[in-house]
Amino acid sequence: MTVADALARATSRITPFDARILLEEACGLTGAHFLAHPETQLESPIAERFDGMVARREHGEPVAYITGHAGFYGRTFSVDRRVLVPRPETEHLIEAVLDYVRGLPVPLVRVADIGTGSGAIAISLAAEDERIEVVATDVSAEALAVAGDNAHRLGVAQRVAFAHGDLLEPLRGLGCFDVVVANLPYVPSADVPAVPHPVGYEPRVAVDGGADGLVLYRKLLDGAGPVIGPGGALFLEAAPGTIDALAEAAESVFPDAGIEIGCDYGGLERYVAVIF
């Protein structure tokens, strides 16, 4: 079977974009090679591996779980079913935090990343600014294992520490932080999709935000005051349909703080910034 034949068969089952990514993974070659040499013959083990990957994608499994990695903010993160797949819209949250941090005239910036999952936010922030040190928490020990591996592989393990526990609980006794950032589960329970939807493959604990999608955020807001230092900030990502309610919840807890709503790269309202 040639590369062209394999891609033609696959694209009758999945999108051409996904087919090319999976073929690259199966062969260990780049898409540019396929374009230049569509007549290349695939050895049987590779063709069989590719067909198995296509079948998994056809049944809804996210491409990132099939390949074992996902791109985020210019880096490649290892992911599997223990963690949520990093989303492009979260990259704007990184930009917002970095913009804020650049304005802090201090040699060290302490950041807490709550619900770190794969570690994408914590690791990206530490990798982008050498002044940043992060404590990243997660209720899932399995997720923290993935995040720890990513931190070591991406060279920031000395500035990113991981702590197991619920929301802010692991931060007790660690003093105040300049920034607290969180991308918590924010899909309302009734709206969490099931397999074969790709989100159905992800850990429920990383997706389900309770009855209205904001249960965990309200709990976080109630306990965030003592954790954030003077002049600090809180950045919270949520779904566009919940942003106004999240901003109102933040304002009710912190009436004297500045509340800002930011958009993702698609122009959708995606995060709330609370500036103290």
N, C-alpha and C positions, 0 to 999 in steps of 0.2 A: 504493500500500500504506500502511495506517495503522500507527501505532506499535503498537497492540494486535495487529494482524495479524502484524507483524514479530516481536513478542515471542512470540506463540503458535507461530509456525513454528519459531523458534529453540529454544524450550523443549521441543520434541519431539526435539531433538538434543543439547542441553546443559542444564545446570542453570539454573533461573530466575535465580539470583544472578549467574552468569557472563554470562547473556544481557543482563541489565540493565546490568552494567558495560561490556560491549562496545558496547551501543547508546549509552550515554552517551558513550563515546569516539568512536564513529562520527559522532554528531550534534553533539558539543560542548555537550550540554545535561545537566541534572541529572535524577536519577531522580524527584525531586519533580515536575518538569515533565511527565514521562511519565504519572505517576499522575493528575495534574490534567487532562491533555489527551491521553487515549489515542486520540482521533480524529484527531490530527495526521497529516497526510500526509507520508510520507518521499519526498524527491526521489530520482530514480533513482540518481544517483551515490552518495548516502548509503546507500540500500538495498543497492546492489551491494557497497559497502565493508563494510557490516555482515554481509552474507552470507559474504563472504570471511573475515572475522574469526571468524564462527561455525564455518566449515569448519576453520579452523586449530585452534580449541579442540576441535572434535569429534574431531580426530586426535591429541589429547593435549597439544598445545603449551600451556605455562603462559600464563595470562591476562596476567601481567606482561610476557612477551615480546611478546605481541600488542599491548598498549597502549603498551609502552615505558617503563613506570614501575610502582613498587611502593611501598606505604606501609610505613613502619617507624618506630616510636617517635615518631609524630606528624608525620613529615616524608615528603616524596615523593622517592624516589630513582629516577634513570634507570637502567634495566637492559636488557640484551639478552643474546644468547647468549654473550657474552664473560664473563659473571659469573653466579654463583649468585643465585637470587632470595632476598632477605632473608626470613627466617622469623619468625613471631610469637614462637616459643619463645625466640629469641635476645634478645628484649626484656628477659627476666628477667636475662640476663647483664649488660645495660646497668645495670639496677637494682642488681645486686650490686656492680658496680664503682663506681657513683656513691655507694652507701652507704659503701663503704670509703674512697673519696676524701674524702667529707665529714668523716671523722674525722682527716684529716691536717692538722696545724697548720702548713702551709707555704704560701707565696704562689704557688708554681709546682709543678704535678704533671706529671711526665714519664711518658707512657704509650707503650708499644709495642704495636701491633696487628699480629699476625702472621697472614698470609694474609687480607688485608683485603678482597679481592674488589671489591664495589661501593663499599666504604668505609663501609658502614652503621654498623659499630661505631665506628670512629675518628671519623667525622663526628658521630654522635649524642653521643658523650662530649664532644667539644670544644664542641658547640653547647649542651650542658646545663650545663657548668661552665667559666667563662672562665679558671679557673686551669689548665685542662688543655691541654697541648701534646702532640701525638701524632706519632710516626713510624710509618707504616704500611707494611708490606712485603708483597710478593706475588711469586711466581715467574713470574706471567703479566704481561708488559708490556701486553697487551691489557686485562686487568682493571684495571691501574693507570690506564690512559687513562680508563676509565669512572669510577673513583674520583676522579680529579683533576677531572673535569668536575663531579661531584656536589659536591665540596668548594667549588669556585668558586661554583656556583649557590646553595649553601646558606650561603654567607658565612663559611666557616671556613678558607679556604685559607691564611691567614696563620698558623694554629696547627696545621695538619695537613700534614706533609711525607710524601712517598711515595718509597719506595726499592725498586728492582727486585732480586730475588735470592731465594735459597732460605732460608726460615724466618728464623733469626737472623743469617745471614751479612751482610746489609746494615747491621746495627747495630754492626759492629766499628768501634772508634774513636769511638763516640758516647757513651761513658760508661755510667753505670748509670741504670736507670729505676725509678720508684716502683711502677709496675704494668706487667705484661705480660699481655695478653689475647689469646686465640686461639680462633677457631672454624675449626679445620682440617677437611679431609675426614675423615669418620669412618665411612663406610659400608664394610663388608668388601667386598673386590673381587668375590666371588662373588654378593653381594647387590645390586650396582648394577643398577638396572632399565634396560631398553632402551626406546626408543620403541615403542609410543605412551605409555608411562608418562611423566608430566610431567618427572620427574627425568632421564629419558633424553635430554631436550633440553638439559640443563645441561652445562657443561664437565666432562668426566670428571675432569680434574685438580682440580676443586673438590669432587668427591664421593667419589672412591675413596681409602679410607684404608688400603689394603693388606690382607693376609690376614685380620687380625682387626679391622681398623678403627682400630688404634692405632699403626701404624708411624710415622707422622709425629709423633705426640705423644711417643713414646719418644725420637725424635731431638731434639725440642724440649726435653724435660726434661733430657736429657743435656748440653745446651749452655746452659741457662737460668741456672745459678748466677751466672756472672760478669756477667750482664746486669742482674740485679735488685739494687737497692741495699739497704742495711740497713733492716730494717723494711718491706720491700716486699712485694708480693703477686703471685701468678700465678693467672689465671682461665682455665679451659679448658672449652669446651663440647664435649659428645659425645652419643652416643645413649644412651638409658636403659639398654640392655642392656650397654653397655661401661663405665658409670660406675664400678662397683666395681673393675674391672681397672685403669682409669685412676687411681683413687685409690691403689691398691696400688703402681702404677708410680711415682707421685709420692712416696709415702712411702718407697719404696726409695731414691730419689735424694736426697730431703730428709728424713731420719729425724727431724730436730730441729724441723721446721716443723709448724705446725698445718694439718691437712687437714680441709676441710669439704666436704660434698656439698649442693648446692642444687637445688631443683625449679623447673620452669617453671610457667607459668600453668595448665597442665593437671594439675599435681600430680605430674608425672613427673620422676624424677631426671635432671638435664640438664647440670649443670656441677660442676666440682671447683675449689675455691679452696684455694690453698696460701699460707698466711700466715707470713711469716718474722719 
